[in-house]
Amino acid sequence: MYLAKLLILVANVVMSGSLWFVPMFIYLIIETVITVASEEKHLTTSIPQYVGYKKRTPSVIPFVF
């Protein structure tokens, strides 16, 4: 879901050719990182098995983040 949101914004930048989307892209990257970190903190504290799942599964981009 988060990766799709970022890919759609990249497509908007490329298709429109406008640099006005660049600040929005930077903002969405920061917002997505903060949201993912917050959700993972909540899931780690509320679901004990999530720690093992988190080690096996990437958050947003496979093999990267």
Backbone as CSV, one residue per row, in Angstrom:
resi,resn,N_x,N_y,N_z,CA_x,CA_y,CA_z,C_x,C_y,C_z
1,MET,0.827,-1.170,0.000,0.000,0.000,0.000,0.890,1.258,0.000
2,TYR,1.898,1.296,0.862,2.764,2.470,0.918,3.600,2.596,-0.347
3,LEU,4.096,1.478,-0.835,4.890,1.505,-2.053,4.047,1.979,-3.230
4,ALA,2.803,1.540,-3.301,1.909,1.969,-4.377,1.678,3.474,-4.321
5,LYS,1.500,4.015,-3.128,1.301,5.460,-2.972,2.509,6.230,-3.512
6,LEU,3.705,5.771,-3.196,4.909,6.452,-3.656,5.114,6.287,-5.165
7,LEU,4.784,5.116,-5.696,4.919,4.897,-7.140,3.939,5.756,-7.933
8,ILE,2.738,5.935,-7.410,1.763,6.794,-8.086,2.269,8.225,-8.138
9,LEU,2.863,8.692,-7.072,3.389,10.050,-7.067,4.564,10.195,-8.031
10,VAL,5.426,9.203,-8.110,6.527,9.239,-9.076,5.964,9.309,-10.493
11,ALA,4.934,8.537,-10.761,4.297,8.575,-12.083,3.705,9.953,-12.362
12,ASN,3.125,10.589,-11.357,2.590,11.940,-11.546,3.694,12.927,-11.910
13,VAL,4.832,12.822,-11.245,5.959,13.717,-11.549,6.417,13.509,-12.985
14,VAL,6.563,12.257,-13.382,7.051,11.949,-14.725,6.038,12.373,-15.791
15,MET,4.766,12.053,-15.567,3.747,12.349,-16.571,3.472,13.847,-16.698
16,SER,3.487,14.570,-15.611,3.162,15.992,-15.669,4.355,16.836,-16.097
17,GLY,5.537,16.398,-15.748,6.725,17.173,-16.059,6.885,18.396,-15.169
18,SER,6.026,18.515,-14.186,6.061,19.672,-13.295,6.915,19.370,-12.068
19,LEU,7.714,20.333,-11.700,8.541,20.160,-10.507,7.766,20.434,-9.226
20,TRP,6.527,20.859,-9.329,5.703,21.097,-8.146,5.419,19.801,-7.389
21,PHE,5.515,18.674,-8.063,5.266,17.398,-7.403,6.464,16.937,-6.565
22,VAL,7.642,17.482,-6.815,8.847,17.056,-6.086,8.727,17.337,-4.581
23,PRO,8.311,18.548,-4.153,8.144,18.753,-2.705,7.096,17.817,-2.101
24,MET,6.037,17.541,-2.870,5.014,16.610,-2.381,5.595,15.210,-2.237
25,PHE,6.441,14.808,-3.169,7.077,13.499,-3.091,7.970,13.407,-1.862
26,ILE,8.747,14.450,-1.597,9.609,14.456,-0.413,8.771,14.377,0.856
27,TYR,7.688,15.158,0.892,6.798,15.124,2.052,6.208,13.724,2.245
28,LEU,5.742,13.103,1.172,5.138,11.771,1.299,6.150,10.713,1.720
29,ILE,7.388,10.837,1.300,8.419,9.898,1.751,8.602,10.027,3.262
30,ILE,8.723,11.264,3.739,8.897,11.491,5.179,7.677,10.996,5.948
31,GLU,6.492,11.321,5.455,5.253,10.902,6.119,5.121,9.384,6.144
32,THR,5.503,8.731,5.059,5.410,7.273,4.992,6.385,6.613,5.962
33,VAL,7.599,7.109,6.046,8.594,6.551,6.971,8.110,6.697,8.413
34,ILE,7.575,7.863,8.751,7.062,8.084,10.108,5.877,7.171,10.408
35,THR,4.980,7.025,9.446,3.807,6.171,9.638,4.195,4.711,9.813
36,VAL,5.100,4.226,8.966,5.545,2.828,9.058,6.216,2.577,10.402
37,ALA,7.060,3.490,10.836,7.743,3.320,12.122,6.740,3.302,13.273
38,SER,5.759,4.176,13.218,4.736,4.229,14.265,3.901,2.951,14.295
39,GLU,3.490,2.483,13.121,2.690,1.259,13.055,3.492,0.051,13.533
40,GLU,4.748,-0.040,13.143,5.557,-1.177,13.570,5.806,-1.155,15.072
41,LYS,5.966,0.018,15.644,6.128,0.128,17.097,4.868,-0.370,17.806
42,HIS,3.717,0.051,17.302,2.453,-0.389,17.901,2.259,-1.897,17.751
43,LEU,2.525,-2.420,16.555,2.349,-3.856,16.329,3.326,-4.680,17.161
44,THR,4.554,-4.200,17.322,5.553,-4.918,18.111,5.133,-5.018,19.573
45,THR,4.544,-3.947,20.097,4.140,-3.973,21.506,2.836,-4.726,21.728
46,SER,1.966,-4.760,20.735,0.656,-5.384,20.946,0.584,-6.841,20.497
47,ILE,1.447,-7.258,19.570,1.424,-8.637,19.065,2.816,-9.239,19.250
48,PRO,2.982,-10.170,20.170,4.315,-10.734,20.437,4.948,-11.441,19.229
49,GLN,4.149,-12.080,18.384,4.680,-12.805,17.232,5.129,-11.880,16.105
50,TYR,4.830,-10.598,16.209,5.159,-9.666,15.131,6.667,-9.472,14.973
51,VAL,7.426,-9.648,16.043,8.882,-9.480,15.974,9.479,-10.469,14.977
52,GLY,9.058,-11.723,15.034,9.539,-12.734,14.093,9.089,-12.446,12.673
53,TYR,7.862,-12.000,12.532,7.323,-11.655,11.219,8.100,-10.483,10.619
54,LYS,8.416,-9.495,11.443,9.122,-8.307,10.976,10.523,-8.658,10.474
55,LYS,11.158,-9.654,11.090,12.493,-10.065,10.651,12.460,-10.732,9.277
56,ARG,11.346,-11.419,8.953,11.240,-12.144,7.690,10.679,-11.302,6.552
57,THR,9.959,-10.227,6.867,9.195,-9.506,5.863,9.616,-8.036,5.796
58,PRO,9.890,-7.526,4.578,10.220,-6.108,4.454,8.997,-5.224,4.669
59,SER,9.225,-3.994,5.073,8.114,-3.088,5.363,7.497,-2.500,4.099
60,VAL,8.309,-1.910,3.261,7.780,-1.196,2.115,8.343,-1.743,0.805
61,ILE,9.663,-1.737,0.678,10.312,-2.165,-0.544,11.082,-3.449,-0.263
62,PRO,10.754,-4.549,-0.953,11.434,-5.825,-0.705,12.953,-5.700,-0.846
63,PHE,13.671,-6.268,0.108,15.134,-6.308,0.175,15.769,-4.931,0.443
64,VAL,14.971,-3.886,0.658,15.532,-2.548,0.892,15.058,-1.999,2.215
65,PHE,13.743,-1.817,2.370,13.178,-1.184,3.564,11.905,-1.868,3.931
